[in-house]
Amino acid sequence: MYSSQMSHSSSSSIRPELLEEVKLYRNAREREKYDNMAELFAVINTLQCLEKAYIKDAIRPKEYTAACSKLLVQYKAAFKQVQSDEFATVEDFMREYKLDCPAAYERIKEDRPITIKEIKGSTSKCIADTVSLFITIMDKLRLEIRATDELQPDLKELLETMNRLNTLPSDFEGTDKVLQWLHTLSSMKASDELTDEQARQMIFDLETVYNAFNRSLASS
């Protein structure tokens, strides 16, 4: 009985406002701001984990290069959404939210995976460039950027970079798929745009090729 009285007394002494859900945002704009910061926080943390995995030899160099290149592209996109007077640099953001990720910060500063040397034409650089181009083209399509003169240069560079990669098998089907789309764009005027159906198919094809590319890296 004494216990139940204490319990009742404790619960009645709690102020109702303390039980209310605390929201970080008051409107859609503020919610978007916190979502963007959460994405940047997650990318930096993931990059730190990837660096540790590579140091521990828990991931192959080629797989690491592809994953790191992708994360660096994602970091640039995420930081662009957060950059402001409050967070002029990524250091400001990391300091504010106590992000202790020195390995990730080093990658961000150098803007390249640790496996990539300052040598043009190296295999590692080709892998990083290929990953970056895949992501760039697919992001453009998802943002409904569909004009020939916006897509063709990146697609042409992607094909050339893939052709320089001697680690890809000669019968890699993804190369033919990229070439088909390059032929499609080459037959169009600079101002012509892909239709909704074409854009959807191109995203699907590039995602398929990108996944096959990563599998090829893992098995080579």
N, C-alpha and C positions, 0 to 999 in steps of 0.2 A: 504494500500500500504506500509506504514511504517512497519507494522507488517510482511508482506511478505518479505520485504527487510531484516529485522532483522533475520527472520527465515532462509533465504538464507545465510546470513552472518554467522549465528551460525553454520549451517551445514557444510559450506565450511571451517570453522576454525577448525573443528574436524580432527585430524590426522587419516588417513586411518588405520594405524596399531593398533589404539585403538579399532577399530571395528572388528578386526580379532578374531576368536574363540581361546580361550586360552586352550591348551591341557595340562593335567597334565603329560602325558607320551609321549615319543618319539618313543617307539617301543613296541613290544608285551610283552617283559619281564617287562618293567616298568608298562604297563597296568595291568599285572597280579599282580604286587606288590600292586598297588592301589586298585584293586578289593579285594585282600586278607585283606587289612587294613580296607576297607569298611565293609566287612563281620564281622570282629572282633568287630568293632565299633558298628555294629547293634546288635550283640549277647549280648554285655555288656549292651547296652541300654535296650534291651528287658528283660534281667535279672533284671535290676533295676526296670522296670515297674512291673514285676511279684512280686518282693519283696514288693513293695508298695501296690499292690493289695491284697497280703496276709495279710499285716499289717492292711489294711482297712476292712478285713474280706469279701472281694469281691470274693474270690475263696475258694473252699473247700480244706481242708488239703490234701486229697488224690490226687486231681487234681493238686494242687500246687506241691506236691512231684514229681509226674510224669513229669510235665512241667519243673521244676527246674533241675531234674536229666538229662533230655534231653538237656537243655541249657548248663549245665556244660560239658557234653560230646562234644557238638558242640564248646564250648569255647576252650577246649583243642585242638581240631582239627584246629580251626581257628588261635589260638595263635602260634601253631607249624609252620604255614605258614608265620607268621610275625616275629617270634623271630629271632634276629640278634644282631650284635654288637650295632646297634642303639637302638634296643628295647630288651634288655636282660631280662627285666621283664615286666609284664603287667602294673606295676606302671609307668614305663618309657613311655609306650604307652599312658596311660590315662593322664599323665602329659603333654605330647606333644600336645595332641589334646583336652585338657581342658575337659576331661570326668569327670564330677562330679557325680559319681555313687557309693557312699559309701556302700550302701546295697549290690549292685552287687559285689563289691570288697570283702566284708566280706564273701559272699557265695563262691567266688573263693578261698579265703584263706583257708576256712574250708573244701572246696571240698565236700560239702554235703548240701542238703536242710536243712533249719532250723528245719523242723519237725523231722529230724532223730537224735535220741539220740545215744550215744556211747554204744548201747546195741545190741549185736549180736542176729539175729533172730527176731528183731522187725518188725512189719508190714511195717513201713515206710522204713526201710532199704531194705526189700524184694522188695518193689515197686521200689525203686531207682535202685537196682541191676537189676531188670527185665527190666526196661527201658534201662539201659546202655547196657545190653546184646543184646537186640533187635537191637539197633542202631549199635553196634559193628559188629554183624553178617551181617546185611544188607549192612553196609559200606564195609566190606570185599568182599562180593559178587559183589558189584558195582565196586570195584577196581580189579575185576577178580581174586580174591584169592579164588580158588575153590577146593583145595586139602583137602582130608578127614581129615588129621591130623591138618589142620588149622581151620576147621569148627566144627568138632565133639566135642571137649572139651567145646567150648562156647555154643553149642546147648544143650549138656548134662547139663551144669550148668544152662542154661535158664529153662529147664524143671524142674530141682530140685528146683529152686527158685520159679517158679510158683506153684509147688505143696505145698510149705510151706506157700503160701498165703491163709489164711483162709477166706479172703474177696472175693475170686473168687468163683462163684457158682460151685458146684460139677459137673454139666453138661456143663461146659464151653468148647465149641467145639475147642477153640484154642489149648488146651492142647493136644488133639488128633492129631491135625495137626503137632504140633512140634514133637510129638512122632513118627509120620509117617516118617518125615524127618530124625529123629535120627536113625530109623531102616534102612532107605536107606543108610545112611553113614556107619552104623555098618556092612553092608554087603559088603562094599568096602575095598580095601587095603588102607593103610596109604597114599601111593603115588598117588592113583587114584584121578581123578578130575571129578567134575560135568560137564556135557555137557552144551553148551550154552542154550539149551532148559530147562534143569533141573535148571540151575542157575536162569533163568528168572522166572520160575515157583516158585522157592523157595522164591525169593524176593517178588513176588506177594502174596504168602501164608503168609509170615511173616508180610507183611504190613497189610494184612487183619486181622491177629490175633492181631497185635499191636493196630490197630484201635478199635477192639472189646474189647481189654484189657482196653484201655482208657475209652471207653463207660461204661464198667463195673465199673470202679472206680468212674465215675461221678454219676452213679445211686445207688451206695451202700452207 
